[in-house]
């Protein structure tokens, strides 16, 4: 059994992927080729934003967005400690300070109530992460930001395709970012990402930043990075996007079977809680268990893989170490969280095997 199986997906769309890649090889525009523009238009329409900007990774998407917002030394960015390091890493690389606040104990997303308590005169941005495929409470977060006059940047690396009150992730704030890392619900065959916004000015700046701050050839009004999405990756994403809505449905069916089976056990296992205002893409199916090491070992004995997303909160990682923070909820969650195999093509038999092993 695989934790994630990209091979089944590839077999499903191999002919279209081969055709798309062959087109790129034929026209030879490997950097900023026509497939990049085609993908940007397609994804902007899907998300409902005015602009989509294809970039080299989800990490670079966050970096470019914060550069466009002017985040730098002395600034504070409020974010979650329960996420992949890239979220806070990009803040730190710009010389700003990530300010970690605790999470909601049910959704594991940042707690808006805690955000209000963390605001100072140095706060310049709120950066929520829509974890495991479910959007953060964006209305509450946007309200807080509006009251204080600063923007919101959604890290939707795990939630592309999810909705919050009927609107798509990455169209819920000033800027939204996502990742196309291969294991993501919509992933390419390498690194890739995208930025979404409805702001004309920010879109222009972010397009310049992704090409070394260039507004036209050899003219650089600002500093930037080499942050372009490769044409071949765009071509692959165009093929994958055709089946993406169907794969979201399949992911939810897998999750529903897991949840129904686990709930029948009447055990202490805590299944994912999806807020009524949200739909999710289940980037992960993560549960809370007591005695996690014993649980993982039991499944490993019968070749069922698991993963831990994430074993340590960011405020206890060396680059951000701060033992003085009172983040009791996340520090408890990280000792119990474990992810089960999750992909659109997980068979009923494999789901049954996992659930039987949990008993």
C-alpha positions in Angstrom: 0.0 0.0 0.0 1.3 3.5 -0.9 0.8 6.6 1.2 0.4 8.5 -2.0 0.2 6.8 -5.4 1.0 9.1 -8.3 1.5 6.2 -10.7 -2.2 5.4 -11.0 -3.0 9.1 -11.8 -0.2 9.2 -14.4 -1.5 6.1 -16.2 -4.9 7.7 -16.3 -3.7 10.8 -18.2 -0.4 9.6 -19.6 -1.4 10.2 -23.3 -2.4 13.8 -22.6 0.8 14.4 -20.6 2.8 13.0 -23.4 1.0 15.2 -26.0 1.5 18.3 -23.8 5.2 17.7 -23.2 5.7 17.0 -26.9 4.2 20.4 -27.8 6.6 22.1 -25.5 9.6 20.2 -27.0 8.4 21.2 -30.4 8.0 24.9 -29.9 11.0 25.1 -27.6 9.8 27.9 -25.3 10.9 26.3 -22.1 10.8 29.5 -20.0 7.5 31.5 -19.9 6.1 29.6 -22.9 2.4 29.8 -24.0 1.4 27.0 -21.6 2.2 29.2 -18.6 -0.2 31.9 -19.8 -2.8 29.3 -20.6 -2.5 27.8 -17.1 -2.7 31.1 -15.4 -5.9 32.1 -17.2 -7.4 28.7 -16.5 -6.5 28.8 -12.8 -7.6 32.4 -12.3 -11.0 31.5 -13.8 -11.2 28.4 -11.5 -10.4 30.3 -8.4 -12.4 33.4 -9.4 -9.6 35.9 -9.2 -8.5 38.6 -11.7 -5.0 37.4 -11.7 -2.9 34.2 -11.4 0.9 34.3 -11.5 2.7 31.0 -12.1 5.9 30.7 -10.0 8.6 28.2 -9.3 7.3 26.9 -6.0 4.9 27.4 -3.2 7.7 28.8 -1.1 8.7 31.3 -3.7 5.0 32.2 -4.1 5.0 33.3 -0.4 8.3 35.1 -0.8 7.2 37.0 -3.9 3.9 38.0 -2.3 5.6 39.3 0.9 8.2 41.2 -1.2 5.4 42.9 -3.1 3.7 43.8 0.2 6.9 45.4 1.4 7.6 43.0 4.3 11.1 43.5 5.7 13.3 44.0 8.7 11.5 45.1 11.9 8.1 43.9 10.6 6.0 41.3 12.4 3.9 38.7 10.6 1.4 36.8 12.6 1.1 33.1 11.5 0.6 29.6 12.8 3.3 27.4 14.3 1.5 24.3 12.9 2.6 24.0 9.3 5.5 23.2 7.1 8.6 25.4 7.8 8.4 27.3 4.5 5.6 29.6 5.8 7.7 31.0 8.6 11.0 30.5 6.7 10.0 33.0 4.0 9.1 35.6 6.7 12.5 35.1 8.3 14.4 35.3 5.1 13.0 38.8 4.5 14.3 39.9 7.9 10.8 40.0 9.4 9.7 38.3 12.6 7.2 35.4 12.5 4.8 35.9 15.5 3.3 32.5 16.3 -0.2 32.2 17.9 -2.0 29.0 18.9 -4.4 27.0 16.8 -8.1 26.0 16.8 -8.3 22.6 18.6 -10.8 21.2 16.0 -9.6 22.4 12.6 -5.9 22.9 13.6 -5.9 26.2 11.7 -4.8 29.5 13.3 -7.2 30.7 16.0 -8.5 34.2 15.1 -9.1 35.1 18.7 -5.4 34.6 19.4 -4.5 36.8 16.5 -6.1 39.8 18.0 -4.0 39.4 21.2 -0.7 39.2 19.2 -1.0 42.5 17.3 1.5 45.2 18.0 2.6 48.4 16.3 5.1 46.3 14.3 2.4 43.9 12.8 2.3 44.3 9.1 0.6 41.1 7.9 -1.5 38.1 8.9 -0.4 34.9 7.2 -2.9 32.0 7.9 -2.3 28.5 6.6 -5.3 26.5 5.3 -4.0 23.2 6.7 -4.7 19.7 5.5 -7.0 21.0 2.8 -9.4 23.1 4.8 -9.5 26.9 4.7 -8.8 28.9 7.8 -11.6 31.1 9.2 -10.9 33.8 6.7 -13.8 36.1 7.4 -12.8 36.5 11.0 -9.1 37.0 10.0 -10.0 39.5 7.3 -12.1 41.5 9.8 -9.2 41.8 12.2 -6.8 42.8 9.5 -9.3 45.4 8.1 -9.7 46.9 11.6 -5.9 47.5 11.8 -5.3 48.3 8.2 -3.0 45.6 7.1 -3.3 42.8 4.4 -3.9 39.1 4.7 -1.9 36.5 2.7 -3.4 33.0 2.6 -1.0 30.1 2.4 -3.2 27.7 0.4 -0.4 25.2 -0.4 -2.6 22.4 0.9 -6.1 23.7 0.2 -6.2 24.5 -3.6 -9.7 23.6 -4.7 -11.3 23.9 -1.3 -14.0 26.4 -0.5 -14.9 28.7 2.3 -18.5 30.0 2.3 -18.7 29.2 -1.4 -15.5 30.9 -2.5 -12.3 29.1 -3.5 -9.2 29.0 -1.4 -6.7 31.6 -2.7 -9.5 34.1 -3.4 -10.3 34.8 0.2 -7.7 37.6 1.0 -5.4 40.2 -0.4 -3.2 37.6 -1.9 -3.5 33.8 -2.0 -0.6 31.4 -2.7 -0.5 27.7 -3.5 2.0 24.9 -4.2 2.1 22.4 -7.0 4.6 20.1 -5.2 4.0 16.6 -6.6 2.2 15.3 -3.5 -0.3 18.2 -3.4 -3.9 17.6 -4.5 -2.9 19.4 -7.8 0.8 18.8 -8.3 3.3 18.9 -11.1 6.3 16.7 -11.7 8.8 18.9 -9.9 8.4 22.2 -8.1 5.8 24.8 -9.0 3.4 27.3 -7.4 1.0 30.1 -8.1 -0.1 33.4 -6.6 -3.6 34.8 -6.9 -4.9 38.4 -6.4 -7.5 40.8 -7.6 -5.2 43.8 -7.0 -3.9 45.3 -10.3 -0.9 47.0 -8.6 0.2 44.0 -6.6 -0.2 41.7 -9.7 2.1 43.9 -11.7 4.7 44.0 -9.0 4.6 40.3 -8.4 5.0 39.5 -12.1 8.1 41.7 -12.1 9.6 40.2 -8.9 9.3 36.6 -10.3 11.6 37.7 -13.2 14.4 39.5 -11.3 12.3 42.6 -10.8 12.1 43.1 -14.6 9.3 45.2 -16.2 10.8 44.8 -19.7 13.9 43.2 -21.0 17.0 44.4 -19.1 15.0 47.0 -17.2 14.8 46.3 -13.5 12.8 48.9 -11.4 13.0 46.6 -8.3 14.8 43.7 -6.8 13.4 40.3 -7.6 14.2 36.6 -7.8 14.3 33.9 -10.4 10.8 32.6 -9.6 9.3 31.5 -12.9 7.2 28.4 -13.5 8.8 26.2 -16.1 6.7 25.7 -19.3 6.9 21.9 -19.0 5.5 22.0 -15.5 2.7 24.2 -16.7 2.0 21.7 -19.6 1.8 18.9 -17.0 -0.6 20.9 -14.8 -2.8 21.6 -17.8 -3.2 17.8 -18.2 -3.7 17.2 -14.5 -6.2 20.0 -14.1 -8.7 18.2 -16.4 -9.2 15.5 -13.8 -8.7 17.6 -10.7 -12.4 18.2 -9.9 -13.0 14.4 -10.1 -10.0 13.7 -7.9 -11.4 16.1 -5.2 -14.6 14.0 -5.2 -12.6 10.8 -4.9 -10.5 12.2 -2.1 -13.6 13.1 -0.2 -15.1 9.6 -0.7 -11.9 8.1 0.7 -12.2 10.4 3.7 -15.9 9.6 4.2 -15.1 5.9 4.3 -12.3 6.4 6.8 -14.5 8.6 9.0 -17.5 6.3 9.0 -15.4 3.3 9.8 -13.4 5.0 12.6 -16.6 6.5 14.2 -18.1 3.0 14.3 -15.3 1.9 16.6 -16.4 4.3 19.3 -12.7 4.7 20.2 -10.7 7.7 21.4 -9.4 8.4 17.9 -10.4 11.9 16.8 -11.2 12.2 13.1 -10.9 15.4 11.0 -13.5 18.1 11.8 -14.7 20.0 8.7 -16.4 23.3 9.5 -19.9 23.6 8.0 -18.8 26.7 6.0 -16.0 24.7 4.4 -15.3 22.0 1.8 -11.9 20.3 1.9 -9.6 18.7 -0.6 -8.1 16.4 2.0 -4.4 17.0 1.2 -4.0 14.8 4.3 -6.3 12.6 6.3 -5.0 13.3 9.8 -6.3 11.9 13.0 -5.4 12.2 16.7 -4.4 9.1 18.6 -3.2 8.2 22.0 0.2 6.4 22.1 1.1 7.4 18.6 4.3 5.3 18.4 2.4 2.1 19.3 -0.3 3.0 16.7 2.3 3.6 13.9 4.2 0.5 14.8 1.0 -1.6 14.7 0.2 -0.4 11.1 3.8 -0.7 10.0 3.8 -4.4 10.9 1.2 -5.0 8.1 2.8 -2.6 5.6 0.4 0.3 6.1 2.4 3.6 5.8 1.7 6.6 8.0 3.2 10.1 8.3 3.3 12.8 10.9 2.3 16.3 9.7 3.9 17.8 11.8 6.0 16.4 14.7 7.2 19.7 16.1 5.7 23.2 16.1 7.7 25.9 14.5 8.3 27.9 17.6 10.3 25.0 19.0 12.4 24.6 15.8 15.9 26.0 16.0 15.5 28.9 13.5 12.5 30.3 15.5 13.1 28.8 19.0 11.0 30.5 21.7 10.3 28.5 24.8 8.4 31.4 26.4 5.3 31.2 24.2 2.2 29.7 25.7 0.9 27.6 22.8 -0.5 24.7 24.7 -3.0 23.4 22.1 -0.4 23.0 19.3 2.1 21.5 21.7 -0.5 18.9 22.6 -1.7 18.2 19.0 1.8 17.5 17.7 2.1 14.6 20.1 -1.0 12.9 18.8 -1.4 13.8 15.1 -0.8 11.1 12.5 -1.8 10.9 8.8 -3.3 7.8 7.1 -2.7 6.9 3.4 -4.6 9.4 1.3 -4.9 9.7 -2.5 -7.9 9.7 -5.0 -7.2 6.1 -6.1 -7.0 4.4 -2.7 -9.1 1.2 -3.1 -12.0 0.2 -0.9 -10.0 -2.9 0.0 -7.0 -0.8 1.2 -9.3 1.6 3.2 -10.8 -1.5 4.8 -7.4 -2.9 5.6 -6.4 0.4 7.3 -9.6 0.6 9.3 -9.4 -3.0 10.4 -5.9 -2.5 11.6 -7.0 0.5 13.7 -9.5 -1.6 15.6 
